[in-house]
Amino acid sequence: MKLAERLKITNSEDAGGTRKFNGGLDRVISVIAIAMTVYHLYVAIFGLPEWLVHRPLHVAFFLCLGFLMYRGSKKKDRGAGIVIDLILAASAVFVYIYILMNFERLSRYMFMVTKLTAMDYFVIVLTFLLILEITRRTTGWSIIIVAAVFVIYTLYAKYMPPAIRGASVSLKNYLAYMFCVSDGLFGSTVNISSTYVFLFIVFGCFLEASGVGKFFIDFATHCTSGLRGGPAKASILASGLFGSISGSAVANVYATGTFTIPLMKKAGFKNEVAGATEAVASSGGAIMPPVMGSTAFLMADFLGVSYAAICRAALIPAILYYLSLWFMLDMEACRLGMKKLPKSERSEFDWKSFFKQIYMVAPIVVIIVVLLMGKSVFRAAFLAILTTIAVGLIHDPKSMSPKALLKILDDSGRSAVTIAAPLTCAAIVVGTINLTGVGLKLTTIIMRLASGSLPLVLLLTMILTIILGMGLPTPAAYMLVAVFAPTALTSFGVPALTAHLFCFYYAAFSTITPPVAMAAYAGGNLAGAPAAKTGWTSCRLGIAAYIIPWIFTFSSALLLEGSILMIVQSAVTAIIGCYALAGGVQGIFLDRKLNWFMRIVTLVCALCMIISGTVTDLIGLALLAVIIGYVKFFAKRQPTLA
């Protein structure tokens, strides 16, 4: 009998290289995952141990889980591959035990002073290889290539072109620094992965199991049931609410898309539009307060500002993004001939039942209140988890039974692998920048290429952020660029918070940007649509994501800065601009078709309205009057389905 059959291994068809154990080994994986979750909850309550104890343990946990859960290739499991993965998982345990056994010596390490042994270097190299391999399996080659480039730079900096030339670091010194210094491999990025990010993964799993996620979907479905293109608009509401918490656009697509995508297809939306809608809506969860997929906490930690300041600044841009998507899909439904359901055919929303279940939003309220009170993210997340357990017990006691709780803890540990792995690989880049100071050189290069032009700096930063973020979870994508790209913007007088939000937006929306549009491909997979077609459709529907960061960089009013009158004027004109943007892209305005010339006029109107300023607003209003006059007297009405 083959080893795979003995271990009762099945290969998942929908997740590429994942494997599933049905026998005793599955219970071993569950024990590891539960232990990982329980440990992280424990330190959230009682405090973190020494970094050299805590952070490597976090890495060892996800390495063990990763090598057991993810195959080395997409081919079916064979005996040799399974044995190799078991050895790799055991190697991760060995690395951590070695650190504990040599803790006193390694904790006293002084860079370029303390001598390490040959065995130390063997363990360090082994750790690097394990991290790179699990990242390849879970995320792909993109971030590994970036990490390799930074490593090569560190070793051969003195041979580089003058613009980035620096002092080379020997391989031994580099490995020692990365492993034994708190700013290296186990630095701030791994610390963030093992604290904020992990806790909100746990929180998301508890929310989904408690029924809060379903409550969001049901609420969104009922609110949009009578509207034109209702299922697509339900996807916007549900994915925005749930995506803010989940932290992973791809996970959000699978969580809400399994319900919303079939409804969109049934309503008449094309497969690629249904998949793209879910992808764009899910990706937007990362920019939607209050949780912003945990990245708000990373940014707050990075900038040294309050969580409330991040959410306050992100609020209007997030609303504009979702309004733009709403308008896009309303016009898409109009183009497809859909119409509103008559009141007689609409299912009545049971408001009485809704208010009876209003307690379901308590976990979100707890997070917001606790953080606004100035308490730690740890405390907020832990209290929110406890609140979710209470909500689950009230809503459905079975959802929080001892068996169900173990399942939630198990799912939390398993879910963390795909986010923790690329974040840890990103730590190689961040650690290298800390060691060499190459971040300052990269900033200088961007500024030189821009030749003193802020728009050109913004363009270069946008392109660089999208490229570096391809295929990565949003927290990892943001961390890669946050260490150097915002500095180029702040040197032109852009406020630090604005600069980080600019980079964060493009890091978040690399998930819908081809060629590596992971959220779009997940949506296409669920919808049965071609991956490339779904990716480009996502770009079209989510076009506002590529424009809004430019606007708030030049107009701080959209970040709730300035007088109330200025903020209201900017917000109202930007909303009109988002409608015009959707009209120009879709070729429809007030349910009337636009010819190519009027589409261009509508796009110009959109930009003028979105850009804050009295002059641009007046130009935009004048163009808007022209467009309304055209559609009223000359354009043909878009036909609707009978």
C-alpha positions in Angstrom: 0.0 0.0 0.0 1.3 3.5 -0.9 2.3 5.8 1.9 -0.3 8.4 0.8 -3.0 5.8 1.2 -1.7 4.6 4.5 -1.8 8.2 5.8 -5.3 8.8 4.2 -4.1 11.8 2.2 -6.4 13.5 -0.3 -5.4 16.2 -2.7 -7.5 19.4 -2.8 -8.5 20.1 -6.4 -9.4 23.8 -5.8 -6.4 25.0 -3.8 -3.4 23.9 -5.9 -0.8 22.5 -3.7 -2.8 21.8 -0.5 -3.3 18.4 0.9 -5.8 17.0 3.4 -5.2 14.2 5.9 -8.2 12.1 6.9 -6.5 9.9 9.5 -4.3 10.3 12.6 -1.9 12.7 10.9 -4.8 15.1 10.5 -5.3 15.0 14.2 -1.6 15.9 14.7 -2.0 18.9 12.4 -5.1 19.9 14.4 -3.1 19.6 17.7 -0.3 21.8 16.3 -2.8 24.4 15.0 -4.8 24.5 18.3 -1.6 24.8 20.3 -0.5 27.7 18.1 -3.7 29.5 18.6 -3.9 28.9 22.3 -0.3 30.1 22.7 -1.0 33.3 20.9 -4.1 34.0 22.9 -2.2 33.2 26.1 0.5 35.8 25.4 -2.2 38.3 24.4 -3.5 38.0 28.0 -0.3 37.6 30.0 2.2 39.4 27.9 5.0 38.5 25.4 8.1 36.5 26.5 11.6 37.4 25.2 11.6 38.1 21.5 14.1 35.2 20.9 11.5 32.9 22.5 8.3 34.2 21.1 9.0 35.1 17.5 10.9 31.9 16.5 8.1 29.9 18.1 5.6 31.7 15.9 7.7 30.8 12.9 8.2 27.2 14.0 4.4 26.8 14.4 3.5 27.9 10.9 6.5 26.1 9.3 5.3 22.8 10.8 1.7 23.4 9.7 2.8 24.6 6.3 4.9 21.6 5.4 2.2 19.2 6.5 -0.6 21.1 4.7 1.0 22.2 1.5 2.7 19.9 -1.1 6.0 20.8 -2.7 4.3 20.7 -6.2 0.9 20.5 -7.7 1.5 16.9 -8.6 -0.3 14.2 -6.4 1.5 13.1 -3.3 4.1 10.3 -3.5 5.8 8.5 -0.7 9.1 10.4 -1.1 7.5 13.8 -1.1 5.5 13.0 2.0 8.6 11.8 3.8 10.5 14.9 2.8 7.7 17.2 4.1 7.7 15.3 7.4 11.5 15.8 7.7 11.0 19.5 6.9 8.4 19.9 9.6 10.6 18.1 12.0 13.5 20.4 11.0 11.4 23.5 12.0 10.9 21.9 15.5 14.7 21.2 15.6 15.5 24.9 14.9 13.3 26.1 17.7 14.7 23.5 20.2 18.2 24.6 19.2 17.4 28.2 19.9 16.0 27.4 23.3 19.1 25.2 24.2 21.4 28.1 23.2 19.2 30.9 24.3 21.7 32.5 26.8 24.5 32.5 24.3 22.4 33.8 21.4 20.6 36.4 23.4 24.0 38.0 24.4 25.1 38.2 20.7 26.8 41.4 19.7 27.1 42.1 15.9 30.6 41.6 14.5 31.9 40.9 18.0 30.4 37.6 19.1 31.6 34.5 17.3 29.1 31.9 16.2 29.8 28.2 15.8 29.6 26.1 12.6 26.4 24.5 14.0 24.9 28.0 14.5 25.4 28.8 10.8 24.0 25.5 9.8 20.8 26.2 11.8 20.6 29.7 10.4 20.9 28.6 6.8 18.4 25.8 7.5 15.9 28.4 8.8 16.3 30.6 5.8 15.7 27.7 3.4 12.6 26.5 5.4 11.1 30.0 5.3 11.8 30.4 1.6 10.4 27.0 0.7 7.1 27.4 2.7 6.7 30.9 1.1 7.1 29.4 -2.3 4.4 26.8 -1.5 1.9 29.2 -0.1 2.5 32.4 -2.0 4.7 31.8 -5.0 8.0 33.1 -6.3 7.4 36.8 -6.4 8.4 37.8 -2.8 11.2 35.2 -2.8 12.8 36.9 -5.9 12.5 40.2 -4.2 14.2 38.8 -1.0 16.9 37.2 -3.1 17.7 40.5 -4.8 18.1 42.2 -1.4 20.3 39.4 -0.1 22.5 39.6 -3.2 22.8 43.4 -2.8 23.9 43.0 0.9 26.7 40.6 -0.1 27.9 42.5 -3.2 26.9 46.1 -2.4 30.4 47.4 -3.2 30.1 46.1 -6.8 26.8 47.8 -7.5 26.2 50.9 -9.6 27.2 54.2 -7.9 23.6 55.2 -7.1 23.2 52.2 -4.8 26.8 51.3 -4.0 27.6 50.6 -0.4 29.7 48.5 1.9 29.3 44.8 1.4 28.6 42.5 4.3 30.2 39.1 4.5 27.9 36.1 4.4 28.7 35.1 8.0 28.0 38.6 9.4 24.8 38.8 7.4 23.5 35.5 8.6 24.5 36.2 12.2 22.8 39.6 12.1 19.6 38.3 10.6 19.3 35.5 13.1 20.6 37.0 16.4 19.6 40.6 16.2 16.0 41.7 17.0 15.8 43.9 13.8 16.7 41.0 11.6 14.8 37.9 10.4 12.8 37.8 13.7 12.3 41.6 13.6 9.3 43.9 13.6 7.6 42.1 10.7 7.5 38.7 12.4 6.5 40.5 15.6 3.5 42.1 13.8 2.6 38.7 12.3 2.7 37.0 15.7 0.6 39.7 17.4 -1.8 42.0 15.6 -2.2 39.9 12.4 -2.6 36.5 14.1 -5.1 37.8 16.6 -7.4 39.2 13.9 -7.2 36.0 12.0 -8.5 34.3 15.1 -11.1 37.0 15.5 -12.3 36.5 11.9 -12.6 32.7 12.4 -14.7 33.2 15.6 -16.9 35.7 13.7 -17.5 33.3 10.9 -18.3 30.4 13.2 -20.6 32.5 15.4 -22.9 33.4 12.6 -21.9 37.1 12.4 -20.5 36.6 8.9 -23.9 35.1 7.8 -25.7 37.9 9.5 -23.7 40.4 7.4 -24.6 38.5 4.2 -28.3 38.1 5.1 -28.5 41.8 6.0 -26.8 42.9 2.7 -29.0 40.5 0.7 -32.2 41.8 2.2 -31.2 45.5 1.8 -30.5 45.1 -1.9 -33.1 42.5 -2.9 -35.3 44.9 -4.7 -32.6 46.9 -6.4 -31.4 46.6 -10.0 -28.5 44.2 -10.0 -29.3 43.4 -6.3 -27.0 40.3 -5.9 -24.0 42.3 -7.1 -24.8 45.1 -4.6 -25.3 42.5 -1.9 -21.8 41.4 -2.6 -20.5 44.9 -2.1 -22.1 45.3 1.3 -21.3 41.8 2.6 -17.7 41.7 1.4 -17.0 45.2 2.6 -18.3 44.4 6.1 -16.7 41.0 6.4 -13.5 41.9 4.4 -12.6 44.7 6.9 -12.1 42.0 9.5 -10.8 39.0 7.6 -7.5 40.6 6.5 -7.2 38.5 3.4 -8.9 39.4 0.1 -8.6 35.8 -1.2 -10.1 34.3 2.0 -12.9 36.9 1.8 -13.7 35.9 -1.8 -14.1 32.3 -0.8 -16.0 33.2 2.4 -18.7 35.4 0.8 -18.3 34.6 -2.9 -19.6 31.0 -2.5 -22.9 32.7 -1.7 -23.0 35.9 -3.7 -21.4 34.7 -7.0 -24.1 32.1 -7.8 -26.8 34.7 -7.1 -25.1 37.2 -9.5 -24.8 34.6 -12.2 -28.5 33.7 -11.7 -29.5 37.3 -12.0 -27.8 37.5 -15.4 -24.3 38.9 -14.8 -21.6 37.4 -16.9 -19.3 34.9 -15.2 -16.2 37.2 -15.3 -18.3 40.1 -14.0 -19.6 38.1 -11.1 -16.1 36.9 -10.1 -14.6 40.3 -10.6 -17.3 42.0 -8.5 -16.6 39.7 -5.6 -12.8 40.2 -5.9 -13.1 44.0 -6.1 -15.5 44.2 -3.1 -13.4 41.8 -1.1 -10.2 43.6 -1.8 -11.8 46.8 -0.6 -12.3 45.4 2.9 -8.6 46.1 3.5 -9.2 49.9 3.3 -12.5 49.9 5.1 -12.5 51.0 8.7 -12.8 50.0 11.5 -10.4 47.0 11.3 -9.0 47.4 7.7 -7.8 43.8 7.7 -5.4 44.5 10.6 -3.2 46.8 8.4 -4.5 49.9 10.3 -2.6 48.6 13.3 0.5 48.0 11.3 0.4 51.5 10.0 -0.3 53.0 13.4 2.6 51.0 14.9 4.9 52.1 12.0 3.9 55.8 12.2 3.5 56.0 16.0 0.0 57.5 15.6 -3.3 56.4 17.1 -5.5 53.8 15.5 -8.3 56.4 15.4 -6.2 58.7 13.3 -5.7 56.0 10.7 -9.4 55.1 10.5 -10.4 58.7 10.4 -8.2 59.4 7.4 -9.2 56.3 5.6 -13.0 56.7 6.0 -14.0 59.0 3.0 -11.7 57.3 0.5 -13.1 53.9 1.4 -16.7 55.2 1.0 -15.8 56.7 -2.4 -14.3 53.4 -3.5 -17.4 51.4 -2.6 -19.7 54.0 -4.0 -17.8 53.9 -7.3 -18.1 50.1 -7.4 -21.9 50.4 -6.6 -22.4 52.9 -9.5 -20.3 50.6 -11.8 -22.5 47.6 -11.1 -25.7 49.6 -11.3 -24.7 50.7 -14.8 -23.6 47.2 -15.7 -27.0 45.9 -14.6 -28.6 48.7 -16.7 -26.5 47.7 -19.7 -27.6 44.1 -19.3 -31.3 45.2 -19.3 -32.0 44.5 -15.6 -34.6 46.4 -13.7 -35.8 46.9 -10.2 -38.2 44.3 -8.8 -41.8 45.6 -8.3 -42.7 46.1 -4.6 -45.2 43.3 -5.0 -42.5 40.8 -5.9 -40.0 41.9 -3.2 -39.6 39.8 0.0 -40.3 42.0 2.9 -37.4 42.6 5.3 -38.1 41.4 8.8 -37.0 44.5 10.7 -38.3 43.0 14.0 -36.1 39.9 13.6 -33.2 42.1 12.5 -33.3 44.3 15.6 -33.7 41.2 17.8 -30.3 40.1 16.3 -28.6 43.5 16.5 -26.4 42.1 19.2 -24.5 40.4 16.4 -22.5 43.6 15.7 -21.3 43.7 19.3 -17.8 42.3 18.6 -17.2 45.1 16.0 -18.4 47.7 18.5 -16.2 46.3 21.2 -13.1 46.6 19.0 -13.9 50.2 18.1 -14.7 51.3 21.6 -11.8 49.6 23.3 -9.3 51.0 20.8 -10.8 54.5 20.9 -10.3 54.3 24.7 -6.6 54.0 24.1 -6.3 50.4 25.1 -3.8 48.0 23.4 -4.7 46.1 20.2 -4.1 42.9 22.2 -6.7 43.8 24.7 -9.2 44.9 22.0 -8.8 41.8 20.0 -9.1 39.5 23.0 -12.2 41.3 24.3 -13.7 41.1 20.9 -13.1 37.4 20.7 -14.7 36.9 24.1 -17.7 39.1 22.9 -17.9 36.9 19.8 -18.1 33.8 21.9 -20.9 35.4 24.0 -22.7 36.4 20.7 -22.4 32.8 19.4 -23.8 31.3 22.6 -26.8 33.6 22.4 -27.3 33.1 18.6 -26.6 29.4 18.4 -25.2 27.6 21.5 -23.9 24.7 19.3 -21.6 27.2 17.4 -19.6 27.7 20.6 -19.7 24.1 22.1 -16.4 22.7 23.2 -16.1 20.7 20.0 -16.9 23.8 17.9 -14.4 25.9 19.9 -11.6 23.4 19.1 -12.6 23.5 15.5 -12.3 27.4 15.5 -8.9 27.2 17.2 -7.8 24.6 14.6 -9.0 26.7 11.6 -7.3 29.8 13.1 -3.9 28.1 13.2 -4.3 26.7 9.7 -5.5 30.0 8.2 -2.5 31.9 9.6 0.0 30.0 7.5 -0.7 31.8 4.2 -0.3 35.2 5.8 2.5 34.5 8.3 4.7 32.9 5.6 5.0 35.8 3.3 5.2 38.3 6.2 8.2 36.3 7.5 9.8 36.3 4.0 9.2 40.0 3.9 11.2 40.2 7.1 14.3 39.2 5.1 13.8 42.4 3.0 13.1 44.6 6.0 16.0 43.1 8.0 18.3 43.7 5.0 17.2 47.3 4.7 17.8 47.8 8.4 21.3 46.4 8.1 22.5 48.1 4.9 20.5 51.3 4.8 19.6 50.6 1.2 16.1 52.0 1.8 17.5 55.5 1.8 19.3 54.8 -1.5 16.1 53.5 -3.1 14.3 56.6 -1.9 17.1 58.8 -3.5 16.8 56.9 -6.8 13.0 57.4 -6.9 13.6 61.2 -6.3 16.3 61.4 -9.0 14.1 59.6 -11.5 11.3 62.0 -10.7 13.5 65.0 -11.3 11.7 67.0 -8.6 8.2 66.2 -9.9 5.7 65.0 -7.3 3.3 63.5 -9.9 6.2 61.4 -11.3 7.2 60.3 -7.8 3.6 59.2 -7.2 3.6 57.3 -10.5 6.9 55.5 -9.7 5.8 54.7 -6.2 2.4 53.4 -7.5 4.1 51.1 -10.0 6.7 49.9 -7.6 4.1 49.1 -4.9 1.9 47.2 -7.2 4.8 45.1 -8.6 6.2 44.3 -5.1 2.7 43.5 -3.8 1.7 41.1 -6.5 0.6 37.7 -5.1 1.0 38.8 -1.5 -1.5 39.3 1.4 -2.1 43.0 2.0 -0.1 43.2 5.3 3.0 41.7 3.7 2.6 43.9 0.6 2.3 47.0 2.7 5.3 46.1 4.9 7.6 45.6 1.9 7.2 49.1 0.7 6.5 50.9 4.0 10.2 50.8 4.9 11.3 53.0 2.1 8.7 54.2 -0.4 6.8 56.7 1.8 10.0 58.5 2.5 10.3 59.6 -1.1 6.8 61.2 -0.8 7.4 62.9 2.5 10.5 64.5 1.0 8.2 66.4 -1.3 6.1 67.7 1.6 3.5 65.0 1.6 2.4 64.2 5.2 3.6 60.9 6.5 0.1 59.5 7.1 -0.9 60.5 3.5 2.2 58.9 2.1 1.6 55.6 3.9 -2.0 55.5 2.9 -1.0 56.1 -0.7 1.3 53.1 -0.6 -1.2 51.0 1.3 -3.9 51.5 -1.3 -1.8 50.1 -4.1 -0.5 47.3 -1.9 -4.1 46.4 -1.2 -5.3 46.5 -4.8 -2.4 44.5 -6.2 -4.8 41.6 -5.5 -7.0 42.7 -8.4 -4.2 43.9 -10.7 -3.0 41.5 -13.5 -0.9 39.6 -14.1 -0.9 38.3 -10.5 -4.4 39.3 -9.4 -4.9 36.6 -6.7 -8.3 37.8 -5.5 -9.6 38.2 -9.1 -8.4 34.7 -9.9 -10.1 33.3 -6.8 -13.3 35.0 -7.9 -12.9 33.7 -11.5 -12.4 30.2 -10.1 -15.7 30.3 -8.1 -17.5 31.9 -11.1 -16.1 29.5 -13.7 -14.6 32.4 -15.7 -11.2 32.7 -17.3 -8.6 34.0 -14.9 -7.2 36.7 -17.2 -10.6 38.0 -18.3 -11.7 38.2 -14.6 -8.5 40.1 -13.7 -9.0 42.8 -16.4 -12.7 43.0 -15.5 -11.6 43.6 -11.9 -9.4 46.5 -13.0 -12.3 48.1 -14.9 -14.8 47.8 -12.1 -12.2 48.9 -9.5 -10.8 51.7 -11.5 -11.5 54.2 -8.6 -8.8 52.4 -6.5 -6.1 53.6 -8.9 -7.4 57.2 -8.9 -8.5 58.0 -5.3 -4.9 57.8 -3.7 -3.8 60.5 -6.2 -6.7 62.7 -5.2 -6.3 62.6 -1.5 -2.6 63.2 -1.9 -3.3 66.6 -3.4 -6.5 67.2 -1.4 -6.2 66.6 2.3 -9.9 67.4 2.8 -10.7 63.8 1.7 -8.7 62.7 4.7 -10.9 64.8 7.0 -8.4 67.5 7.3 -9.4 71.2 7.0 -12.6 73.1 7.7 -16.0 71.4 7.8 -17.2 73.3 4.7 -14.1 72.2 2.7 -14.5 68.6 3.8 -18.3 68.6 2.9 -17.6 70.2 -0.5 -14.8 67.8 -1.3 -16.9 64.8 -0.3 -20.0 65.8 -2.2 -18.2 66.7 -5.4 -16.1 63.5 -5.1 -19.3 61.4 -4.9 -20.7 63.1 -8.0 -17.3 62.5 -9.6 -17.4 58.8 -8.8 -20.8 58.5 -10.6 -19.4 60.3 -13.6 -16.3 58.1 -13.5 -18.6 55.0 -13.6 -20.6 56.6 -16.4 -17.6 57.3 -18.5 -16.2 53.8 -18.1 -19.5 52.0 -18.6 -20.8 54.3 -21.3 -24.1 54.9 -19.5 -25.3 58.0 -17.7 -28.8 58.3 -16.1 -29.8 55.1 -17.8 -28.9 56.5 -21.3 -26.1 55.4 -23.6 -23.2 57.7 -24.2 -21.2 57.9 -27.5 -17.4 57.8 -27.4 -17.0 61.6 -27.3 -19.5 62.1 -24.4 -17.7 59.3 -22.5 -14.5 61.3 -22.7 -16.3 64.4 -21.6 -17.8 62.4 -18.7 -14.4 61.1 -17.6 -13.0 64.7 -17.7 -16.0 65.8 -15.6 -15.3 63.0 -13.2 -11.7 64.0 -12.6 -12.6 67.6 -12.2 -15.3 66.7 -9.6 -13.1 64.3 -7.7 -10.2 66.7 -7.5 -10.9 69.1 -4.7 -10.9 72.8 -5.5 -13.4 75.5 -6.3 -12.1 76.0 -9.9 -12.1 72.3 -10.7 -15.5 71.9 -9.1 -17.0 74.7 -11.2 -15.5 73.2 -14.4 -16.9 69.8 -13.4 -20.4 71.2 -12.8 -20.4 72.9 -16.2 -19.4 69.7 -17.9 -22.0 67.9 -15.8 -24.7 70.3 -17.1 -23.6 69.5 -20.6 -23.8 65.8 -20.0 -27.2 66.0 -18.4 -28.5 68.1 -21.3 -27.1 65.6 -23.8 -28.7 62.5 -22.1 -32.0 64.3 -21.7 -32.5 65.4 -25.3 -30.2 63.3 -27.5 -29.2 60.0 -25.9 -31.2 56.8 -26.2 -32.6 55.1 -23.2 -31.0 51.7 -22.3 -33.7 49.0 -22.7 -34.7 46.9 -19.8 -35.7 43.3 -19.6 -39.4 42.6 -19.7 
